[in-house]
Amino acid sequence: MSEHKSSNSWSLALVALGVVFGDIGTSPLYALRECLAHAHYKVGDPVDMVYGPISLMFWSLTIMVAVKYLSFLSNATAQGEGGMFALLSLLRSKKEALSKGGQAFVVLVVLFGASLLYGDGMITPAISVLSAVEGLEQLNASLHSWVIPISVVILLGLFLVQRHGTAKIGVAFGPITMVWFLALGGLGIYRFAEHPGVIQALSPHWGVSYLAHHGYHGIVIMGMVLLAVTGCEALYADIGHFGKKPLQRAWFLLVWPCLVLNYLGQAALVIHDPKAVEHPFFKLVPQALLVPMIILATAATIIASQAMITGVFSLTQQAVQLGYLPRLKIIHTNPEVRGQIYMPQVNFLLMVCCIALVIGFKTSSNLASAYGLSVSMEMFLTSILFFFVARRIWGWAFWKAFLPVLVFACIEFGYVSGSLVKFKDGAWFPLVIASGVWIIMKTWTDGRAVLFQAMQRGRLPVQHLVDEIQKDRIIRVPGAAVFMSASADGLPLALLHHLKHNKALHRQVILLTVRFEDTPYVDDTSRHEVEDYCEEFYRVVLRYGFAESPQVFEDLIQALANKTKLKKAGITFYQSREILLTNGPGRMARWRKKLYVTLSRMSRPATGYFDLPPRQVCELGIQLEV
C-alpha cells in the first residue's frame, strides 16, 4: 500500500469512530448495569454473578463484531456497499442462484430486516441521550426531575438541525469519539487496579457456566448482554463509506480494547463496592471529573444518535429508489459528500417517536427493556442471508457455510429469546414499528405491480405513433417534450392524453424512463441507452444504482448530445398523475388498496423527486382502478 493510501485509511478510521462505532461506544453507559439489575445482583453474591455477564459481553463483542461483521460479512458487499439491500443485490446478481420462490422469500426477509432498523432508529437516540443525562443524578439527586426535560430539549435540537446537514460539525465527530473511547479505557484501567482478578472474567467458561446454572435468568441476561453489541449492524451498513481496513483498524486498535477495559473496570468496581451497581459507569468517574464526563457522554450519545438518524435516511432513500417505499422528499445537504441527505417526513416521524419514548418510558432502564429485539432479529436475518450468499454466490461447501452461521445463530437466538422475555415491558414497540413498516413496503410493491399491469393494458406500440408522424398526420410545434414513463415499452399514457387533447406534438419528443438497478452503482458507460425511432423522436433509458443520487436533467442532455441539441429552458416534462380508484379487479384486500391509495397521494411526483424545474413540468391526471 502506498503512503498516501495508508494515510487516507487512517483518516477514514478516525472518521469511522463517530459514524460507525458511536452507538456501540455508548453501550457502557447502561449495558452492565442492566445485566446486573436483571440478574438481581446484591451484596454478598459470589463473583461469578459479575464474571458471567462480563464473559458473555466480551465474547459477544469478539464473535459478533470481530468475527461475524468484520471478518465474514465485510466480504459480502455489492460494489463495496453493505446492508440488507446489498445482500439482496448479491443474491440477485446470479439469476440461477435462487428459484422464483427463493427470490420471493429473500425479498420478504430483506424487507422485514430493513423495517427492523426503523424501530432501532427510534430507540437508539432516546436511550443514548437519556442514559447520558441521567449522570446529573450522580451530581445531585434533586436534579432527577430535570433529566427528562433536558433529554427532550437535546433530542429536539438534534432533529431540528438535521435540515442544515452535518458537514460542518461532522468533522468533529471522529476526534470527539476518539476522546470518548480513550476516556472509557482510562476509567477502566483506573478502577481495574482495585480488583485485578477480574481479568479472569474474559475466560469463556464463566459465561457458559452462568447460562448453565441460571436457567431462566440466563435467558433474560442474554437479552441484556445484547446491549453491549447494539450498533454493530451499522458497521456492515456503513462499510461502503469507509472500506474494510479502516473499520478493522478502528475496532482492533481502539474501540475493542477500550470497551473491554471499561467493562472490566465496571466489574472490578462492583465487586469492590456492590452499592455501585445502581450506576457503575458514572461511579467509575472520580468526583472531580464527573461534570466533564457527563458533558463528554452527552456529546458521544448525540454523535451516536446522529449516526443512526443518517443511517435511517440512507436506508429509506435506498428503499424508495428500489420501489419499496413511496417517493419522499430528499434534500442533499452537501452535494459534494455522498450520503449526506435530509428527509423531512422521516426526520419528523423519528423526532416525535424519540421524544414520546423518553416521556413514556422515563428512564434508560425502562427503555432498555424495549431495546434489543429489533437489533437481535436483524442480526439473525443477516446470518440467514449470509448463508445463502456463501452457498449460492460464493459456492462454499455446505459445512463451510453452515458452521459459522450456526455459531452466530445460536448466540443470536439467545439474544432474541432474552429480548422476547421483555415483550410486555416494551420489547413489543420495535416489533410493532417494524411490522407496520413492512406492511407499508409490501403494500406499496404489490400496489405498484397491480398499477403497472393496469397501465400496460392501455398502452399502444410506439410504431403506431411513428407511422402517423412519418405520414405527416400529426401537427408538430416548436420545442422539446419529455414524456416520463415507468416502462420502456409502448407509448406513455401521458403522451396519449396530451396528443388526444392538444392534437399536436412538439418538434422534439423524448420518451424517458428512469430505472434504479439492484446494484449500488451503475458505471457511466451503462448510464444511458438511447433508441432513435424517427427524426427528433427518441426513447432514453437512464440507469442508476440504489445508492446513487440521480442527476436526470444533466444526464438526459448528455445522453442526447450526439443526437440532437436540447435547450434546457425549452424542455417541458410531462408526467401522468394517477387518480386511483379502489374498486378495480386487483387481488389485494380492500384495506390494502385504501392504504396504497393513501401512500400514492403522499408520494412525490417523479418530476419533483428528480428535482426537475417546476416551471417546466406539466402533470396530466389519469383515473385508474386498482
N, C-alpha and C positions, 0 to 999 in steps of 0.2 A: 504494500500500500504506500502511496506517495505521502510525503509530509503534509501536503495540502489536504488530501482526503482524510488523513488521520486527524488533523486539526479540526476539520469540519465535523468529523464523527464525535469528537469530544464536545464540541459546542452543541451538537444535537443532543448528546447525552444530558447536558446541563438543562436545555430547554425541556427535554422529556420529563425531567423531575417534576415540574409543575403540571404539565399537561397529562401525563400518563400515570404517575405514581402519587399524585396528590391525594386521591381517595384512600388508597391502601396505607398511605402515610399518616392519615389522621385516625386510623383504627385504634392505636394505643390509647386514645382518649377514653375509650369505653369498652374495648373488647375483653380484656382480662377481668375488669370489674363485673361485667355481665356474666362471664363464665363462673366466677366465684360466687356471685349472688345467687345464680340458679342452682349451684351445687350446694347452697346453704352452708358455705364455709363459715366457721366460727372459731373462737379462741379455744385452743386445746386440741384442734383437729390435727391429725398426722400430716407430715409434709407432702405425702402423696396426693393429698387433696389440692395442693398447689402444683406439684410437679406434673400431675396427669394433664391438666389443661395446657400447661406450658409446652409439654411434649407434643400434644396434639396440634397446637398452634405452630410450633416450629416445623413439624413435618408437613403441615398443610401448606405453609409458605414454600417449603422446599419442593414438594411433589407437584403442587398445583401451579405455582408460578414458575419456578426454575425449570422444572421438567416438562410439564404439560404445555404451558404457554410459550416459554422461551426456547424450548428445545424441539418440541413437536409441532405445535400449531404455528409457530413463527415461519415454518416452511410451507404451510398450507395457505398460500396467498394467491390472489389473482392479480397479476401485474404489480405485485408488491403491496396490494391492498388487503387488509384483513377484515374480520367481522362476519356476521351472519350472511350478508348478501354476497360477500366474497366467496364463501363456501358454496353458496348456490351457483355462483358463476363458474367455479371449478367443476362442480358436478354436471353442469350443462355444457361444459366445453367439449365433452365427448358424448355425442348423441347415443352411442351404443352402450354407454356406461350404465344407464338406468332404463328400465322399462317405462312405459307410459304411466303405469300405476305407481312405480317407484318415484318418478319425477313429481307426480301429484303429492305423494307422501312427503317428499323432501321440501316442496314448496310450503306445505302446511306447517312442517316443523320450523322452517326458516321464519315464516310469518309470525308464528307464536313466539319463537325465540326473540325476534326483533321487538315484538309487543311487550315482552317482559322488561325490556330496557326502560320503558316509559314509567313503570312503577318504581324501578330503581332510581330513575332520574328525578322523581318527586321526593323520595325519602332521603336520598343522599344529602342534598343541601340542608334539609331540615334537621337531620340527626347530627350532621357535622357541625353546623353553626351552633346548634343548641348545646351540644356537649362542650364546646369551647367556652361559650358564655357562662355555662354553669360553674366555671372556675371562679367566678366572682363570689360564689358562696364560700369558697375557701378563705377569701379575704374577710368577709363579714357575713354571718348567717342572715342578717337583716336584708341583704341585697337579693334574697331569693325572689321577692316579688318583682324584681326588675329583669329577671332572666328572660321571661317570655317577651315583654315589650322590646327589649334590646335586640333579641333574636329576630323578631318580626321586622324591626327597622332595618337591620343588616340585610335580611333577605329581600325586603322591598327595594332597598338601594341597589343590591346586586342585580335584580331583574330589570330595574329601570335604566341601568347604564348599558344594558345589552345592545340597545339600538345604536350606541356610539361605537360599538366594536371594542375589541381588546388589544388592538395593535400597539397602542402606546403603553398601556400598563402590563401587557403580556410579556414584555422583555424582562420584567422584574420577577415573573413567576418562578423561573428556574433558580436564580440566586436566593430568593426568599425560602423556597422549598429546600434548597441545599442547607441553609442555616437551620431550618426546622429539623432536618434529619440529623445533622451534627448535634443539635441540642438533644434530640432523642437518645442518640448514642452516648453523649456525655453524661446525661442524667442517669442512664442505665449503669454506666461504669461507676458513677458516684455512689450509688446505692448497692451495687454488686458486692462491694468490699464488706458489707455488713453480714453477708451470708454467702460466701464464695462457693459453698457446697451446692448452690442452686444450679451450677453448671451441669450437674447430673441429670437435670430435667430434660436435656437435649437427647437423652437416650430414648429410643422408640418404645422400650419395654414399659416405661411409665405410662405412656398413652394407651398402649394395648391393655395393660393391667387395669387401668382406670375404667376403660369401657367394659372390660370383662366382669369387674366386680361391682359396678354401679347400675347395671340394668337400665331401668327407665331413665335415671338421671344421666346416664351415659349418652342416651339418645338426645336428651334435652341439651346437654353440653355441646354436642356436635353442631346444633343449631346456633350456638353462641360462638364456637370456635370459628365458624364461617365468617364472623365479623372481622376476623384478622386478615382475611383474603379478599374482602369485598373491594372491587376496583380492579382486580386482575383481568376481568373481562374487557376493560377499557384498553389494557395493554395490547391485546390482539386487534381490537378495532382500530387503534391508532398506529399500528405498525407501519402503515403506508406513509405516514407523515415523517417518520424518523428512520426507519430501517431496523434490521435485526441487531446489528452490532452496537449501535448507540444505546439501545434498550438493555442489552446484556451488560454493557459496561456500567450503566447507571444502577442496575439491580445488584450485580455481584460486588461492586466496589463500594457502594454507599448505602443503598436502600435496605438490602437484606441484612447486612451486619448491624446497621443502626436499629432496625426493628427488633432483631433478636436481642441485642444488648438492652434495649428498653424494656422488653417483656421480662428478661431475666432480672433486671433491676427492680421492676414492679414486684416480681415474685419474691425476691430477697427482702424487700421492704415489708411485704405482707407477712412473711414468716417471722421477721424480726418484730413487727408491730401489727398484730392481727386487726387492730382497730382501723388501720389504713385501708382496709378492704372497701370502705364506703366510697373512696375515690382515689385508688392507688396512683393514678397518673399525677395528679396535682400534689399528692402527698410526697412524690419524689422530689419536688422542687423546693429548694431552700426558701425560707420565708422572704428573704431579701430579693429573690429573683422571681417571686410569684407574679407580680404585676407585668413585668416584661414577657414572662412566659404566657400569660393569658392573652396578651396582645399578639404575640407570635402565633399562638394556637389559633386565634381568631383569623389571622391573615392566612394561615395554612388551610383552614376549613373553607374560607372564601375561595381560595385558589382551587381546592378540590371540587367545590360546587361549580365553579366556572367551567372546569374541565368536563364535568358531567353534563352541564347545560349545552356546551358546544357539541358534545357527543350526540345528544338528542337531536339537535339541529341537523347535524350531518346525516344521522340515520333517517330522519324524516325526509330530507332532500333526496336521498337515495331511493326511499320508498315511493316518493312522488314520481321520480323520473323513471322508475321501473313499472309504474302504473298500479301500485298497490294502495296509494292514497290519492285523494283529490289534489289538484294543483293548488298550492298555497303560496302566499306572498313570500318571496325570498329577497332580502336586501343584502347586497355584498358590501360589508363594512370596510373591507380592504381588498380591492380587486387584485392587488399585487401578491397577496398571500392566499394560497389555496385553502379553502375550508373555513375562512372567516366570514360567516354569514349570520344573518339575524332573521328570525321568522316570528313576526308579531303575534300571530294566533297561538303558536306553540309556546312562546315565551309567556303570554298571559295565562294560559292554562297551567303551566308549571308553577308560576308565581302564586296563583290562587290556591293550588293544591298544597304547595310547600307551607304557605302561611297557615292554611287550615290544619295541616298536620301538627304544626308547632302548637297552635292554640288548642287543638283537640287532644293531643297526647300529653302535652305539658312538660314532660321530662324526656331526656335522651334514653333513659332506662325503659320507659314505656314504648318509645319509638323503636328501640332495639328488638322488641317483640314483633313489630311489623316488618322489620328489615330482614332480608336474607332469603325469603322464599323465592322471590323473582330471580335473585342472583344465582342461587343454587340450581334452580330449574334451567336457567340459561346455560350454566356450566355443563349440566347433564346433557342437554340437547346438543351443545357444541361437540361433546365427546362422541355422540351418536353420528353426527355429520362427519366428524374426522374419520371415523371408522369407514364410512362409505368412500371418502376421498382416498384413504390409504389403499383400500381394496380395489376400487373401480378405476381410479385415476392413476395412482402410482403403481398398481399391480403388485402390492405386497402380498405375501403368503398370509393365509387366514390367521395362523398363530401369531405372526409378527404384528399384525394389526390389532388382533383381539386382546393380547396380553396387556399392553399399556392401557388400552381403553377400559379393560376390566378393572385395573388398579384405580384409574381415575373415577370410573363409575361407582365403585364400591365406596370411595370417600364421598363422592357427590351424593350418593344415596343416603349416606349418613347426614349430610347437610340438609337434604330435602326432608328427611324424616324428622330431624330436630326442628326444622322450621315449621313443619305441619303441626307439631305439638303445640306451637304458639298460635294456631289458627284463630282461635276465639279471642286471643289477646291483641290481634291486629294483623296477623300474617295474611288474613283474607284480603286486606286492602290492595297490595300489589297484584294479587291474583285477579281481583275484580277489574282493576285497571287494564291488565294485560288481556283479559278476556274481552273487555269492551273494545280495545284497540284491534284485537284480532278479528272480531266480528265486523268492525268497520272496514278493515282491509279486505276480508273475504267478500263482503257485500259489494265493495267497490269493484273488485276484479270481476266478480260474477256479473254485476250490472253492466260493466263496460263490454263484456263479451256478448251479452244479450243485445245491447245497443248497437254494437258493431254489426251483428247479424241483421238487425233491422235496417241499418243504413245500407248494407250491401245489397239488400233486396231492391232498393230503389236506384241503384247505380246503372249508368249507361256506359258502354265501352267508349274509350277515347276516340277510336277510329270513326265513330258516328259523327262526332263534332268536327274532326279533321276533314271528313268528306264535305261537310257543309261549308267549312271555311274555304276549301280549295275550289268549291263551285261558286264562291262569292255570294252565298245566300245569307251571310251574316254581316251586318254593318260593323266596321272597325273604327274606333275612335282613338285619338292620341292618348298616350300614357301607358303605364305598366300596371297590371293587376296580378296580385299573388293570391291564389286560392289555396287555403290551407286545408289539409286532409290527413286524417289518421292513417288512411290506407293509400298505398302506392298503386292501386288498381282502380280502373274506371275513372269516371268524372266525379269530382266532389259535389255534394248536394248544394253547397254554397254557389258554385258556378252555375248549376242548372237553374236555381232560383233567381240568380242575378240575370241570367240570359232571358228567362221567362218574363220577368217584369220590365227589364230595360231594353230588350230587343237589340242589344249591341254588345260588343266585346272590345276591350282595349287592344291597341296595336300590339303590345307585348303581353303575353299571357304565360304565367308560370304556375304550375301545379306543385305545391310544396308539401312535402311530408318530412316531419322531424321524428327520427327514431332514436330511442335510448336502448343500447345494447346491454346484454348481460355482463359484459366486461367493464371494468372500471374506467378504462380509457380506450379511445379509438385513435389509431395512427392518422396523421394528417393526410397520408396518401389514400386513406379509405374514408376520409371525412365526407366527401360528397359524390353523388352519382347523378349524371345528367343524361336525360333522354330527349332527343330532338324529334318532335313529331312533324312539324312543318315550319314554314317561315315565322319566326318570332313566337313559337308555341313550344314550351318546354315542360318537362317534368324534372324536378330536382328533389333528391332524397338526401337529407343531411343526417349524419350519424354521430351520436355522442355516447360516451360511456356514462354509467350511472353515478360516477364520482366527479363528472365534469360539469362546468357551468356553460351552457350553450350560448354562443355568440351568433344568433341566427341571421341578423341583418347583414353583418360583415361577411359571414361565410356564404350567404346566398349570392351576394355580389361577386365574391371571389370565384364561386362555382361557375358563374356565367360569364366571367371575364373574357374568355376566349370565344364566346358565342354571340354575345350582344352587349351593348353598353346600357347600363341602367343608371338613371339619375335618382339618387336617394329621395329627393323631395318629390319626385314624380311617381313614386310607387304607392299603390293602395293595396292594403292587405284585407282580404275578405275571409271571414270566419263564420261558420254556422253556429248558432246558439240554439241547442236543442231544448225545446219545451216538452218535458216528459210527462206522459200520462201513464197511470198505474194499472189500466185495465187491459193491458196487452196480453199476448199469449206466453210471455216468459214464465219459466218454471219456478222462479223464486217465490217465496211466501210473500203475502201481501205486505206484511210489516217490513220485510227486507226491501221490497220495491219502494215503499214510502221512505225508508232510510236512504236508499240510493238517490231518490229524487232530492231529498234534503241535502245530501252530500254534493250532488251536482250543482245545486244552487250556491253552495259555499265555494265551489271550485272556481278558480280564476280562469277566464278565457285563455286559450293558448296564446293569443296575441299579447295579452297582458303578462302572462307568465314568462314569455320570451323577451319581454321588455322592448316591444316594438313601439314606435311613436304613436301615441293615442290619436293624434290628429290625422293619421294615415291609416286608420283601422275602421272597417265597416263590418258590423255584425248583422247577420240575417237570421231571424227566428224561424225555426222549423219544428213542427209538432211531431213527436214520435211516441209510440206505445212501447212500454217495457213490461 
